[in-house]
Structures are given as C-alpha cells and as structure tokens.
Amino acid sequence: MTQDELKKAVAEAALEEVKKIIDKDSIVGVGTGSTANFFIDALATIKLDFDGAVASSEATRERLKAHGITVYDLNGVGTVPVYVDGADEVNAHLHMVKGGGGALTREKIIGACSTKFICIADESKKVDILGGFPLPVEVIPMARSYVARELVKMGANPVYREGFVTDNGNVILDLYNFPIDDPLSIEQKINNITGVVTNGLFALRPADVLLLGCADGVKRITAD
Ligand SMILES: O=C[C@H](O)[C@H](O)[C@H](O)COP(=O)(O)O
C-alpha cells in the first residue's frame, strides 16, 4: 500500500468511529494536514448526519466549506464530542508531535475542548521516543530571538521557519536534534518561556485513540 492509501484507510476508519459518537446536532473537530484532508473528504459523505465542524486551520476551513460543511467559530460551540487529526510523530502513550504544517496552536485548542481525540496516522509516524521530527514552537514575532536563546539554554537547536507565518500571525521555530525523553515536562517548560504561544508537543492532552495505518490493516491503539 502507498502512504496515501494508508492515510485514506485510517481516515475511513476514523469516520466509522465518528459515526458512533455523533448525532444530527453534533459539531465535529477537524484537524489539519494531508491525513486530515482524507478525513474531511470521508466526513463529507455523511454531512447530513451532523450539524457542522470546527476547523484547526484556514486550509481546513476552506476544504470543509468546499464540501458544503458548515464551519463554526469555536467560541460559539460548547464541548466538541470528537476531534480527528493527524500527527508528525506519536508514541506508545499517544503523546504526539504536531505542527509540521504550522497549525499546532489551533489544533491544541480544539484538542483541549474535545471529549475524544482520535489521531490518524500511517505507520511511519509511530516512534519510541519523540523528537526525530523537529518540534515546532509558535512564537510571537518580536520574541523570536529571545525565545531562541532560551531554547538553546535547554539544549535545543532552534531553526527559524523562514517565510512562514501561522494563521495567528506568528512565526515558528523548529527544534532539531532534541530528543524528548520527558514529554509532559518539556511541553510545560517550553510553554513557560515568555513569547511562546505554544509548542507542538501534545502530552498534557494526548490522543485517546490512535488509528494506525499499517501494511496489514488499520490498528486501533489506546494509550499504555
Ligand atoms: O500542522 C500540521 C498538523 O499538526 C498535522 O496534523 C501534522 O503535520 C501531520 O500532517 P500530515 O498528515 O500531512 O503528515
């Protein structure tokens, strides 16, 4: 199977899980990226069975709207019963690194509001230790140099993602060669640096379910 076929398979598996959770009044949380895009296309096939969606990026908002799915402002929505999103890396505790596409902050906000977080990923994303994929940190532009210096003190090698601005008008520092041995503590430590909006570690609010696309089928994994 190609990587795209694995992504499509997990998106379809997620749709089956979502169908069991939603009713006609439900708002579905929708993530960002190539795997989430397959989920959006699958979700469109049942668009008459739920009320609408909240989007974790402008790109996702546009794709949902193109399918005729109503997109709500999160402020007008209470709890989101289910949120489906991809990841750049995921470990056995269902901690994730996210934000390769720069959508980490809105993703984290929707994750925080969601009762059930379903992570969809192909098997290349499953790792023992997070940090092989550079960890994105969203930063207020004027704080970029200060935050970078603080991250260097933590042993990280921050690289400015040049020419990229997040949907929130901020910049991204990607942390290379930064093994994440204690995700809970590192997530909090980085977020405590003044000028950081958030970082792409999802350990304080991990996924509840991982649907992992493997050559021999989709595996359903819950946290250790
Ligand atoms: O900012 C982007 C998101 O965190 C994505 O969920 C993540 O980068 C995975 O994207 P993809 O499914 O394209 O690998």
The ligand as an SDF file (V2000), in Angstrom:
LIG
                    3D

 14 13  0  0  0  0  0  0  0  0999 V2000
    0.3390   21.4640   11.4480 O   0  0  0  0  0  0  0  0  0  0  0  0
    0.0240   20.3870   10.9930 C   0  0  0  0  0  0  0  0  0  0  0  0
   -0.5390   19.2750   11.7510 C   0  0  0  0  0  0  0  0  0  0  0  0
   -0.0780   19.1580   13.0440 O   0  0  0  0  0  0  0  0  0  0  0  0
   -0.5860   17.9260   11.0510 C   0  0  0  0  0  0  0  0  0  0  0  0
   -1.5040   17.1560   11.7510 O   0  0  0  0  0  0  0  0  0  0  0  0
    0.7040   17.1770   11.0340 C   0  0  0  0  0  0  0  0  0  0  0  0
    1.7170   17.9840   10.4960 O   0  0  0  0  0  0  0  0  0  0  0  0
    0.5850   15.8830   10.2150 C   0  0  0  0  0  0  0  0  0  0  0  0
    0.3420   16.1840    8.8750 O   0  0  0  0  0  0  0  0  0  0  0  0
    0.2730   15.0760    7.7630 P   0  0  0  0  0  0  0  0  0  0  0  0
   -0.9830   14.2950    7.9880 O   0  0  0  0  0  0  0  0  0  0  0  0
    0.2380   15.8520    6.4620 O   0  0  0  0  0  0  0  0  0  0  0  0
    1.5090   14.2370    7.8680 O   0  0  0  0  0  0  0  0  0  0  0  0
  1  2  2  0
  2  3  1  0
  3  4  1  0
  3  5  1  0
  5  6  1  0
  5  7  1  0
  7  8  1  0
  7  9  1  0
  9 10  1  0
 10 11  1  0
 11 12  2  0
 11 13  1  0
 11 14  1  0
M  END
$$$$
